[in-house]
Amino acid sequence: MADIKASIPGGTGLPEGQTTGYYGELARAYVPPQTYSRAWSPAEGLMKGTVFPELYRPYEPGMRP
Amino acid sequence: MDQRRRELLRIMELEFAAIDLNLFLDTHPDDQRALADFNAVAQELQRAKTAYESRYGPVLNYGQSTSQGTWRWVEDPWPWEITFNR
């Protein structure tokens, strides 16, 4: 097996000599709470895929991330 | 679009709004504005379904209305046979 320690930037948090087990924190997800503002009409919501304007993230043709 | 499709589309729109507000309320059960909007949508949805069923037949196989005379659930058209060219 390849050396895990060498492949993780910032180290693994593992004791010296240990190569498996808990690797330490690689990432943490955070989602802010949604606040209700207003809802689109049912007709507009069905076409857009959500009734919440704050959640609307349309993909446009040719759009790059 | 004919009258029947217009009414069916309205039910779809209201169903979508109801479930979207449903999902928000799952995590925000005390949000009074969202609750009021949900209740308004739910009421209009109930009216739309009742009106549609009185004219065209059931939108659900059970849990919504009774079937008089014959078993109307199996009448054409099936949901996948209805198109919405606008």
Backbone of each chain as nested JSON, in Angstrom:
{
  "chains": [
    {"id": "A", "residues": [
      {"number": 1, "name": "MET", "atoms": {"N": [0.838, -1.209, 0.0], "CA": [0.0, 0.0, 0.0], "C": [0.871, 1.256, 0.0]}},
      {"number": 2, "name": "ALA", "atoms": {"N": [0.433, 2.238, -0.761], "CA": [1.191, 3.503, -0.838], "C": [1.154, 4.219, 0.508]}},
      {"number": 3, "name": "ASP", "atoms": {"N": [2.137, 5.067, 0.719], "CA": [2.208, 5.807, 1.974], "C": [1.113, 6.87, 2.014]}},
      {"number": 4, "name": "ILE", "atoms": {"N": [0.085, 6.639, 2.846], "CA": [-1.044, 7.571, 2.929], "C": [-0.59, 8.949, 3.399]}},
      {"number": 5, "name": "LYS", "atoms": {"N": [0.322, 8.956, 4.354], "CA": [0.78, 10.229, 4.917], "C": [1.331, 11.157, 3.852]}},
      {"number": 6, "name": "ALA", "atoms": {"N": [2.049, 10.552, 2.879], "CA": [2.689, 11.372, 1.857], "C": [1.66, 11.979, 0.902]}},
      {"number": 7, "name": "SER", "atoms": {"N": [0.461, 11.354, 0.814], "CA": [-0.509, 11.802, -0.178], "C": [-1.486, 12.838, 0.363]}},
      {"number": 8, "name": "ILE", "atoms": {"N": [-1.489, 13.083, 1.659], "CA": [-2.451, 14.029, 2.225], "C": [-1.748, 15.31, 2.662]}},
      {"number": 9, "name": "PRO", "atoms": {"N": [-2.047, 16.429, 1.992], "CA": [-1.41, 17.697, 2.353], "C": [-1.716, 18.048, 3.805]}},
      {"number": 10, "name": "GLY", "atoms": {"N": [-0.701, 18.482, 4.523], "CA": [-0.922, 18.88, 5.899], "C": [-0.878, 17.724, 6.876]}},
      {"number": 11, "name": "GLY", "atoms": {"N": [-0.644, 16.512, 6.35], "CA": [-0.513, 15.365, 7.243], "C": [-1.839, 14.734, 7.578]}},
      {"number": 12, "name": "THR", "atoms": {"N": [-1.799, 13.623, 8.283], "CA": [-2.989, 12.834, 8.547], "C": [-3.477, 12.919, 9.982]}},
      {"number": 13, "name": "GLY", "atoms": {"N": [-2.683, 13.426, 10.866], "CA": [-3.059, 13.434, 12.259], "C": [-2.837, 12.098, 12.93]}},
      {"number": 14, "name": "LEU", "atoms": {"N": [-2.276, 11.118, 12.177], "CA": [-2.022, 9.797, 12.754], "C": [-0.695, 9.795, 13.516]}},
      {"number": 15, "name": "PRO", "atoms": {"N": [-0.607, 8.947, 14.543], "CA": [0.661, 8.81, 15.248], "C": [1.756, 8.308, 14.308]}},
      {"number": 16, "name": "GLU", "atoms": {"N": [2.998, 8.619, 14.648], "CA": [4.145, 8.173, 13.856], "C": [4.088, 6.661, 13.657]}},
      {"number": 17, "name": "GLY", "atoms": {"N": [4.262, 6.209, 12.415], "CA": [4.293, 4.782, 12.14], "C": [2.941, 4.189, 11.782]}},
      {"number": 18, "name": "GLN", "atoms": {"N": [1.855, 4.889, 12.106], "CA": [0.516, 4.355, 11.782], "C": [0.059, 4.888, 10.436]}},
      {"number": 19, "name": "THR", "atoms": {"N": [-0.409, 3.991, 9.544], "CA": [-0.773, 4.44, 8.201], "C": [-2.245, 4.229, 7.885]}},
      {"number": 20, "name": "THR", "atoms": {"N": [-2.996, 3.605, 8.781], "CA": [-4.427, 3.434, 8.519], "C": [-5.229, 3.981, 9.697]}},
      {"number": 21, "name": "GLY", "atoms": {"N": [-6.554, 4.15, 9.489], "CA": [-7.421, 4.649, 10.545], "C": [-7.862, 6.077, 10.259]}},
      {"number": 22, "name": "TYR", "atoms": {"N": [-8.123, 6.827, 11.299], "CA": [-8.612, 8.197, 11.156], "C": [-7.552, 9.089, 10.526]}},
      {"number": 23, "name": "TYR", "atoms": {"N": [-7.938, 9.77, 9.456], "CA": [-6.973, 10.57, 8.704], "C": [-6.961, 12.035, 9.12]}},
      {"number": 24, "name": "GLY", "atoms": {"N": [-7.755, 12.388, 10.107], "CA": [-7.863, 13.809, 10.414], "C": [-8.916, 14.448, 9.541]}},
      {"number": 25, "name": "GLU", "atoms": {"N": [-9.077, 15.743, 9.669], "CA": [-10.168, 16.43, 8.983], "C": [-9.746, 16.869, 7.588]}},
      {"number": 26, "name": "LEU", "atoms": {"N": [-10.392, 16.319, 6.569], "CA": [-10.062, 16.683, 5.193], "C": [-10.907, 17.846, 4.711]}},
      {"number": 27, "name": "ALA", "atoms": {"N": [-12.167, 17.868, 5.119], "CA": [-13.07, 18.927, 4.672], "C": [-14.245, 18.999, 5.633]}},
      {"number": 28, "name": "ARG", "atoms": {"N": [-14.918, 20.133, 5.618], "CA": [-16.113, 20.272, 6.435], "C": [-17.18, 20.964, 5.6]}},
      {"number": 29, "name": "ALA", "atoms": {"N": [-18.362, 20.379, 5.562], "CA": [-19.453, 20.973, 4.782], "C": [-20.246, 21.93, 5.67]}},
      {"number": 30, "name": "TYR", "atoms": {"N": [-20.698, 23.028, 5.077], "CA": [-21.525, 23.977, 5.816], "C": [-22.63, 24.483, 4.913]}},
      {"number": 31, "name": "VAL", "atoms": {"N": [-23.87, 24.333, 5.337], "CA": [-25.013, 24.836, 4.578], "C": [-25.751, 25.841, 5.454]}},
      {"number": 32, "name": "PRO", "atoms": {"N": [-25.779, 27.118, 5.045], "CA": [-26.483, 28.104, 5.861], "C": [-27.983, 27.846, 5.871]}},
      {"number": 33, "name": "PRO", "atoms": {"N": [-28.678, 28.155, 6.955], "CA": [-30.13, 27.94, 7.001], "C": [-30.853, 28.847, 6.0]}},
      {"number": 34, "name": "GLN", "atoms": {"N": [-31.899, 28.282, 5.391], "CA": [-32.679, 29.053, 4.418], "C": [-33.657, 29.953, 5.153]}},
      {"number": 35, "name": "THR", "atoms": {"N": [-33.758, 31.199, 4.698], "CA": [-34.743, 32.122, 5.263], "C": [-35.851, 32.336, 4.244]}},
      {"number": 36, "name": "TYR", "atoms": {"N": [-37.092, 32.19, 4.691], "CA": [-38.225, 32.324, 3.771], "C": [-38.449, 33.783, 3.419]}},
      {"number": 37, "name": "SER", "atoms": {"N": [-38.438, 34.056, 2.12], "CA": [-38.731, 35.427, 1.703], "C": [-40.114, 35.465, 1.077]}},
      {"number": 38, "name": "ARG", "atoms": {"N": [-40.231, 34.799, -0.053], "CA": [-41.53, 34.701, -0.712], "C": [-41.457, 33.488, -1.615]}},
      {"number": 39, "name": "ALA", "atoms": {"N": [-42.598, 33.011, -2.055], "CA": [-42.632, 31.892, -2.989], "C": [-43.11, 32.388, -4.346]}},
      {"number": 40, "name": "TRP", "atoms": {"N": [-42.511, 31.863, -5.411], "CA": [-43.04, 32.146, -6.727], "C": [-44.416, 31.513, -6.863]}},
      {"number": 41, "name": "SER", "atoms": {"N": [-45.153, 31.923, -7.892], "CA": [-46.454, 31.3, -8.142], "C": [-46.227, 29.827, -8.481]}},
      {"number": 42, "name": "PRO", "atoms": {"N": [-47.224, 28.956, -8.218], "CA": [-47.082, 27.544, -8.574], "C": [-46.691, 27.335, -10.036]}},
      {"number": 43, "name": "ALA", "atoms": {"N": [-47.254, 28.14, -10.953], "CA": [-46.938, 27.979, -12.38], "C": [-45.469, 28.288, -12.647]}},
      {"number": 44, "name": "GLU", "atoms": {"N": [-44.971, 29.376, -12.072], "CA": [-43.573, 29.755, -12.276], "C": [-42.649, 28.746, -11.6]}},
      {"number": 45, "name": "GLY", "atoms": {"N": [-43.04, 28.282, -10.411], "CA": [-42.226, 27.315, -9.677], "C": [-42.053, 26.009, -10.432]}},
      {"number": 46, "name": "LEU", "atoms": {"N": [-43.14, 25.496, -11.026], "CA": [-43.051, 24.226, -11.759], "C": [-42.097, 24.344, -12.937]}},
      {"number": 47, "name": "MET", "atoms": {"N": [-42.132, 25.5, -13.621], "CA": [-41.249, 25.695, -14.774], "C": [-39.794, 25.839, -14.351]}},
      {"number": 48, "name": "LYS", "atoms": {"N": [-39.551, 26.434, -13.192], "CA": [-38.185, 26.713, -12.761], "C": [-37.593, 25.627, -11.869]}},
      {"number": 49, "name": "GLY", "atoms": {"N": [-38.443, 24.723, -11.358], "CA": [-37.929, 23.641, -10.54], "C": [-37.851, 23.943, -9.068]}},
      {"number": 50, "name": "THR", "atoms": {"N": [-38.254, 25.138, -8.657], "CA": [-38.334, 25.498, -7.236], "C": [-39.266, 26.696, -7.092]}},
      {"number": 51, "name": "VAL", "atoms": {"N": [-39.939, 26.797, -5.955], "CA": [-40.766, 27.99, -5.716], "C": [-39.988, 29.026, -4.916]}},
      {"number": 52, "name": "PHE", "atoms": {"N": [-38.727, 28.688, -4.556], "CA": [-37.931, 29.608, -3.738], "C": [-36.907, 30.357, -4.593]}},
      {"number": 53, "name": "PRO", "atoms": {"N": [-37.089, 31.676, -4.76], "CA": [-36.129, 32.438, -5.59], "C": [-34.69, 32.289, -5.1]}},
      {"number": 54, "name": "GLU", "atoms": {"N": [-34.491, 32.16, -3.776], "CA": [-33.129, 32.076, -3.23], "C": [-32.451, 30.735, -3.54]}},
      {"number": 55, "name": "LEU", "atoms": {"N": [-33.205, 29.751, -4.031], "CA": [-32.611, 28.453, -4.376], "C": [-32.433, 28.258, -5.881]}},
      {"number": 56, "name": "TYR", "atoms": {"N": [-32.862, 29.232, -6.653], "CA": [-32.857, 29.088, -8.114], "C": [-31.44, 29.233, -8.663]}},
      {"number": 57, "name": "ARG", "atoms": {"N": [-30.915, 28.157, -9.247], "CA": [-29.566, 28.163, -9.836], "C": [-29.627, 27.551, -11.232]}},
      {"number": 58, "name": "PRO", "atoms": {"N": [-30.1, 28.324, -12.211], "CA": [-30.27, 27.742, -13.547], "C": [-28.929, 27.493, -14.242]}},
      {"number": 59, "name": "TYR", "atoms": {"N": [-28.871, 26.415, -15.003], "CA": [-27.721, 26.164, -15.863], "C": [-28.024, 26.747, -17.24]}},
      {"number": 60, "name": "GLU", "atoms": {"N": [-27.215, 27.686, -17.674], "CA": [-27.416, 28.287, -18.982], "C": [-26.562, 27.536, -20.003]}},
      {"number": 61, "name": "PRO", "atoms": {"N": [-27.005, 27.502, -21.276], "CA": [-26.201, 26.859, -22.317], "C": [-24.806, 27.5, -22.398]}},
      {"number": 62, "name": "GLY", "atoms": {"N": [-23.772, 26.66, -22.425], "CA": [-22.416, 27.169, -22.546], "C": [-21.816, 27.674, -21.255]}},
      {"number": 63, "name": "MET", "atoms": {"N": [-22.568, 27.567, -20.16], "CA": [-22.073, 28.077, -18.871], "C": [-20.972, 27.17, -18.329]}},
      {"number": 64, "name": "ARG", "atoms": {"N": [-19.891, 27.748, -17.852], "CA": [-18.798, 26.998, -17.251], "C": [-18.779, 27.276, -15.757]}},
      {"number": 65, "name": "PRO", "atoms": {"N": [-18.384, 26.264, -14.963], "CA": [-18.322, 26.49, -13.517], "C": [-17.244, 27.511, -13.137]}}
    ]},
    {"id": "B", "residues": [
      {"number": 1, "name": "MET", "atoms": {"N": [-54.163, 24.601, -25.788], "CA": [-54.404, 23.53, -24.813], "C": [-55.878, 23.493, -24.425]}},
      {"number": 2, "name": "ASP", "atoms": {"N": [-56.453, 22.292, -24.399], "CA": [-57.879, 22.225, -24.079], "C": [-58.106, 22.386, -22.569]}},
      {"number": 3, "name": "GLN", "atoms": {"N": [-59.395, 22.506, -22.238], "CA": [-59.775, 22.795, -20.85], "C": [-59.277, 21.721, -19.882]}},
      {"number": 4, "name": "ARG", "atoms": {"N": [-59.397, 20.445, -20.3], "CA": [-58.986, 19.364, -19.406], "C": [-57.485, 19.431, -19.096]}},
      {"number": 5, "name": "ARG", "atoms": {"N": [-56.68, 19.648, -20.133], "CA": [-55.236, 19.747, -19.914], "C": [-54.881, 20.966, -19.077]}},
      {"number": 6, "name": "ARG", "atoms": {"N": [-55.57, 22.061, -19.296], "CA": [-55.321, 23.262, -18.485], "C": [-55.562, 22.964, -17.007]}},
      {"number": 7, "name": "GLU", "atoms": {"N": [-56.66, 22.262, -16.736], "CA": [-56.984, 21.953, -15.329], "C": [-55.973, 20.968, -14.735]}},
      {"number": 8, "name": "LEU", "atoms": {"N": [-55.538, 19.997, -15.55], "CA": [-54.556, 19.02, -15.081], "C": [-53.205, 19.693, -14.815]}},
      {"number": 9, "name": "LEU", "atoms": {"N": [-52.831, 20.614, -15.705], "CA": [-51.575, 21.344, -15.522], "C": [-51.629, 22.176, -14.243]}},
      {"number": 10, "name": "ARG", "atoms": {"N": [-52.803, 22.768, -13.976], "CA": [-52.945, 23.566, -12.751], "C": [-52.741, 22.677, -11.506]}},
      {"number": 11, "name": "ILE", "atoms": {"N": [-53.288, 21.445, -11.569], "CA": [-53.088, 20.513, -10.452], "C": [-51.602, 20.187, -10.29]}},
      {"number": 12, "name": "MET", "atoms": {"N": [-50.902, 19.97, -11.408], "CA": [-49.457, 19.689, -11.348], "C": [-48.702, 20.857, -10.719]}},
      {"number": 13, "name": "GLU", "atoms": {"N": [-49.056, 22.067, -11.123], "CA": [-48.379, 23.254, -10.586], "C": [-48.602, 23.362, -9.082]}},
      {"number": 14, "name": "LEU", "atoms": {"N": [-49.842, 23.152, -8.657], "CA": [-50.165, 23.261, -7.232], "C": [-49.516, 22.128, -6.436]}},
      {"number": 15, "name": "GLU", "atoms": {"N": [-49.473, 20.918, -7.007], "CA": [-48.807, 19.793, -6.34], "C": [-47.329, 20.1, -6.125]}},
      {"number": 16, "name": "PHE", "atoms": {"N": [-46.708, 20.693, -7.15], "CA": [-45.278, 20.988, -7.036], "C": [-45.031, 22.049, -5.965]}},
      {"number": 17, "name": "ALA", "atoms": {"N": [-45.843, 23.112, -5.97], "CA": [-45.688, 24.162, -4.959], "C": [-45.917, 23.592, -3.561]}},
      {"number": 18, "name": "ALA", "atoms": {"N": [-46.91, 22.701, -3.433], "CA": [-47.219, 22.113, -2.13], "C": [-46.05, 21.287, -1.609]}},
      {"number": 19, "name": "ILE", "atoms": {"N": [-45.427, 20.476, -2.45], "CA": [-44.342, 19.621, -1.964], "C": [-43.081, 20.438, -1.702]}},
      {"number": 20, "name": "ASP", "atoms": {"N": [-42.87, 21.508, -2.484], "CA": [-41.692, 22.347, -2.241], "C": [-41.836, 23.062, -0.891]}},
      {"number": 21, "name": "LEU", "atoms": {"N": [-43.019, 23.598, -0.617], "CA": [-43.266, 24.237, 0.689], "C": [-43.25, 23.197, 1.802]}},
      {"number": 22, "name": "ASN", "atoms": {"N": [-43.729, 21.993, 1.517], "CA": [-43.681, 20.867, 2.448], "C": [-42.236, 20.613, 2.906]}},
      {"number": 23, "name": "LEU", "atoms": {"N": [-41.308, 20.588, 1.945], "CA": [-39.903, 20.314, 2.27], "C": [-39.306, 21.433, 3.122]}},
      {"number": 24, "name": "PHE", "atoms": {"N": [-39.662, 22.689, 2.81], "CA": [-39.161, 23.804, 3.612], "C": [-39.702, 23.724, 5.034]}},
      {"number": 25, "name": "LEU", "atoms": {"N": [-40.996, 23.428, 5.157], "CA": [-41.629, 23.384, 6.484], "C": [-41.116, 22.224, 7.337]}},
      {"number": 26, "name": "ASP", "atoms": {"N": [-40.607, 21.164, 6.69], "CA": [-40.027, 20.055, 7.453], "C": [-38.903, 20.541, 8.367]}},
      {"number": 27, "name": "THR", "atoms": {"N": [-38.136, 21.52, 7.876], "CA": [-37.024, 22.041, 8.675], "C": [-37.33, 23.394, 9.311]}},
      {"number": 28, "name": "HIS", "atoms": {"N": [-38.472, 24.012, 8.954], "CA": [-38.87, 25.304, 9.533], "C": [-40.344, 25.249, 9.942]}},
      {"number": 29, "name": "PRO", "atoms": {"N": [-40.694, 24.352, 10.881], "CA": [-42.126, 24.12, 11.177], "C": [-42.85, 25.318, 11.79]}},
      {"number": 30, "name": "ASP", "atoms": {"N": [-42.106, 26.325, 12.263], "CA": [-42.758, 27.479, 12.895], "C": [-42.825, 28.707, 11.996]}},
      {"number": 31, "name": "ASP", "atoms": {"N": [-42.412, 28.577, 10.74], "CA": [-42.391, 29.736, 9.844], "C": [-43.822, 30.061, 9.394]}},
      {"number": 32, "name": "GLN", "atoms": {"N": [-44.379, 31.118, 9.971], "CA": [-45.797, 31.41, 9.753], "C": [-46.124, 31.827, 8.325]}},
      {"number": 33, "name": "ARG", "atoms": {"N": [-45.19, 32.559, 7.684], "CA": [-45.469, 32.988, 6.307], "C": [-45.461, 31.803, 5.353]}},
      {"number": 34, "name": "ALA", "atoms": {"N": [-44.485, 30.905, 5.544], "CA": [-44.442, 29.706, 4.7], "C": [-45.666, 28.834, 4.957]}},
      {"number": 35, "name": "LEU", "atoms": {"N": [-46.066, 28.751, 6.221], "CA": [-47.235, 27.954, 6.582], "C": [-48.501, 28.507, 5.939]}},
      {"number": 36, "name": "ALA", "atoms": {"N": [-48.641, 29.839, 5.951], "CA": [-49.807, 30.47, 5.336], "C": [-49.826, 30.208, 3.829]}},
      {"number": 37, "name": "ASP", "atoms": {"N": [-48.65, 30.302, 3.192], "CA": [-48.575, 30.042, 1.755], "C": [-48.881, 28.578, 1.449]}},
      {"number": 38, "name": "PHE", "atoms": {"N": [-48.363, 27.683, 2.299], "CA": [-48.66, 26.261, 2.1], "C": [-50.16, 26.005, 2.205]}},
      {"number": 39, "name": "ASN", "atoms": {"N": [-50.786, 26.574, 3.228], "CA": [-52.217, 26.348, 3.43], "C": [-53.046, 26.873, 2.266]}},
      {"number": 40, "name": "ALA", "atoms": {"N": [-52.637, 28.03, 1.724], "CA": [-53.354, 28.583, 0.577], "C": [-53.231, 27.653, -0.629]}},
      {"number": 41, "name": "VAL", "atoms": {"N": [-52.01, 27.151, -0.87], "CA": [-51.786, 26.229, -1.987], "C": [-52.557, 24.928, -1.776]}},
      {"number": 42, "name": "ALA", "atoms": {"N": [-52.516, 24.399, -0.54], "CA": [-53.197, 23.131, -0.249], "C": [-54.697, 23.25, -0.466]}},
      {"number": 43, "name": "GLN", "atoms": {"N": [-55.266, 24.392, -0.076], "CA": [-56.708, 24.594, -0.261], "C": [-57.072, 24.679, -1.736]}},
      {"number": 44, "name": "GLU", "atoms": {"N": [-56.274, 25.452, -2.497], "CA": [-56.581, 25.572, -3.919], "C": [-56.398, 24.227, -4.624]}},
      {"number": 45, "name": "LEU", "atoms": {"N": [-55.398, 23.459, -4.183], "CA": [-55.163, 22.124, -4.759], "C": [-56.358, 21.206, -4.515]}},
      {"number": 46, "name": "GLN", "atoms": {"N": [-56.873, 21.258, -3.303], "CA": [-58.03, 20.433, -2.971], "C": [-59.232, 20.8, -3.845]}},
      {"number": 47, "name": "ARG", "atoms": {"N": [-59.441, 22.114, -4.018], "CA": [-60.549, 22.572, -4.869], "C": [-60.34, 22.145, -6.321]}},
      {"number": 48, "name": "ALA", "atoms": {"N": [-59.097, 22.29, -6.794], "CA": [-58.8, 21.949, -8.193], "C": [-59.014, 20.46, -8.451]}},
      {"number": 49, "name": "LYS", "atoms": {"N": [-58.601, 19.616, -7.501], "CA": [-58.786, 18.172, -7.668], "C": [-60.262, 17.793, -7.653]}},
      {"number": 50, "name": "THR", "atoms": {"N": [-61.006, 18.383, -6.717], "CA": [-62.436, 18.087, -6.628], "C": [-63.158, 18.491, -7.907]}},
      {"number": 51, "name": "ALA", "atoms": {"N": [-62.824, 19.685, -8.421], "CA": [-63.46, 20.162, -9.652], "C": [-63.086, 19.269, -10.836]}},
      {"number": 52, "name": "TYR", "atoms": {"N": [-61.801, 18.9, -10.925], "CA": [-61.346, 18.054, -12.029], "C": [-62.043, 16.692, -11.989]}},
      {"number": 53, "name": "GLU", "atoms": {"N": [-62.1, 16.107, -10.804], "CA": [-62.678, 14.764, -10.679], "C": [-64.163, 14.748, -10.989]}},
      {"number": 54, "name": "SER", "atoms": {"N": [-64.876, 15.841, -10.674], "CA": [-66.312, 15.881, -10.949], "C": [-66.578, 15.865, -12.448]}},
      {"number": 55, "name": "ARG", "atoms": {"N": [-65.592, 16.326, -13.246], "CA": [-65.783, 16.395, -14.696], "C": [-65.135, 15.236, -15.454]}},
      {"number": 56, "name": "TYR", "atoms": {"N": [-63.925, 14.819, -15.0], "CA": [-63.125, 13.926, -15.855], "C": [-62.796, 12.575, -15.234]}},
      {"number": 57, "name": "GLY", "atoms": {"N": [-63.023, 12.416, -13.933], "CA": [-62.672, 11.139, -13.315], "C": [-61.537, 11.314, -12.318]}},
      {"number": 58, "name": "PRO", "atoms": {"N": [-61.196, 10.212, -11.619], "CA": [-60.272, 10.308, -10.488], "C": [-58.843, 10.678, -10.885]}},
      {"number": 59, "name": "VAL", "atoms": {"N": [-58.18, 11.437, -10.01], "CA": [-56.755, 11.722, -10.18], "C": [-55.909, 10.799, -9.311]}},
      {"number": 60, "name": "LEU", "atoms": {"N": [-56.556, 10.102, -8.369], "CA": [-55.882, 9.109, -7.536], "C": [-56.713, 7.831, -7.553]}},
      {"number": 61, "name": "ASN", "atoms": {"N": [-56.042, 6.676, -7.447], "CA": [-56.813, 5.435, -7.457], "C": [-57.644, 5.271, -6.18]}},
      {"number": 62, "name": "TYR", "atoms": {"N": [-57.111, 5.728, -5.046], "CA": [-57.927, 5.722, -3.827], "C": [-57.421, 6.811, -2.89]}},
      {"number": 63, "name": "GLY", "atoms": {"N": [-58.26, 7.185, -1.936], "CA": [-57.878, 8.203, -0.969], "C": [-58.378, 9.588, -1.305]}},
      {"number": 64, "name": "GLN", "atoms": {"N": [-58.974, 9.759, -2.487], "CA": [-59.424, 11.087, -2.884], "C": [-60.93, 11.109, -3.118]}},
      {"number": 65, "name": "SER", "atoms": {"N": [-61.449, 10.149, -3.879], "CA": [-62.885, 10.172, -4.181], "C": [-63.395, 8.753, -4.407]}},
      {"number": 66, "name": "THR", "atoms": {"N": [-64.721, 8.626, -4.456], "CA": [-65.328, 7.336, -4.729], "C": [-65.558, 7.204, -6.236]}},
      {"number": 67, "name": "SER", "atoms": {"N": [-65.9, 5.994, -6.69], "CA": [-66.136, 5.73, -8.098], "C": [-67.566, 5.246, -8.278]}},
      {"number": 68, "name": "GLN", "atoms": {"N": [-68.358, 5.991, -9.064], "CA": [-69.778, 5.648, -9.238], "C": [-70.006, 4.918, -10.558]}},
      {"number": 69, "name": "GLY", "atoms": {"N": [-70.885, 3.889, -10.523], "CA": [-71.281, 3.188, -11.741], "C": [-70.28, 2.149, -12.186]}},
      {"number": 70, "name": "THR", "atoms": {"N": [-69.118, 2.598, -12.646], "CA": [-68.041, 1.679, -13.042], "C": [-66.738, 2.133, -12.387]}},
      {"number": 71, "name": "TRP", "atoms": {"N": [-65.732, 1.267, -12.471], "CA": [-64.411, 1.586, -11.906], "C": [-63.712, 2.563, -12.837]}},
      {"number": 72, "name": "ARG", "atoms": {"N": [-63.78, 3.842, -12.51], "CA": [-63.366, 4.882, -13.454], "C": [-61.861, 5.078, -13.544]}},
      {"number": 73, "name": "TRP", "atoms": {"N": [-61.127, 4.5, -12.574], "CA": [-59.666, 4.68, -12.566], "C": [-59.006, 4.165, -13.843]}},
      {"number": 74, "name": "VAL", "atoms": {"N": [-59.576, 3.085, -14.437], "CA": [-58.94, 2.48, -15.605], "C": [-59.358, 3.128, -16.931]}},
      {"number": 75, "name": "GLU", "atoms": {"N": [-60.143, 4.2, -16.867], "CA": [-60.538, 4.872, -18.104], "C": [-59.345, 5.604, -18.725]}},
      {"number": 76, "name": "ASP", "atoms": {"N": [-59.343, 5.66, -20.051], "CA": [-58.322, 6.439, -20.766], "C": [-58.585, 7.928, -20.574]}},
      {"number": 77, "name": "PRO", "atoms": {"N": [-57.584, 8.772, -20.742], "CA": [-56.195, 8.405, -21.029], "C": [-55.387, 8.198, -19.748]}},
      {"number": 78, "name": "TRP", "atoms": {"N": [-54.347, 7.335, -19.839], "CA": [-53.439, 7.189, -18.735], "C": [-52.544, 8.429, -18.647]}},
      {"number": 79, "name": "PRO", "atoms": {"N": [-51.963, 8.675, -17.481], "CA": [-51.16, 9.896, -17.329], "C": [-50.078, 10.048, -18.395]}},
      {"number": 80, "name": "TRP", "atoms": {"N": [-49.444, 8.938, -18.812], "CA": [-48.361, 9.043, -19.788], "C": [-48.87, 9.226, -21.214]}},
      {"number": 81, "name": "GLU", "atoms": {"N": [-50.209, 9.142, -21.375], "CA": [-50.781, 9.376, -22.7], "C": [-51.209, 10.83, -22.898]}},
      {"number": 82, "name": "ILE", "atoms": {"N": [-51.072, 11.62, -21.844], "CA": [-51.47, 13.023, -21.928], "C": [-50.246, 13.86, -22.258]}},
      {"number": 83, "name": "THR", "atoms": {"N": [-50.317, 14.612, -23.33], "CA": [-49.197, 15.472, -23.709], "C": [-49.551, 16.93, -23.467]}},
      {"number": 84, "name": "PHE", "atoms": {"N": [-48.509, 17.727, -23.3], "CA": [-48.707, 19.14, -23.0], "C": [-47.943, 20.012, -23.987]}},
      {"number": 85, "name": "ASN", "atoms": {"N": [-48.361, 19.901, -25.259], "CA": [-47.757, 20.79, -26.259], "C": [-48.377, 22.166, -26.133]}},
      {"number": 86, "name": "ARG", "atoms": {"N": [-47.512, 23.153, -25.93], "CA": [-48.053, 24.491, -25.718], "C": [-47.647, 25.435, -26.844]}}
    ]}
  ]
}
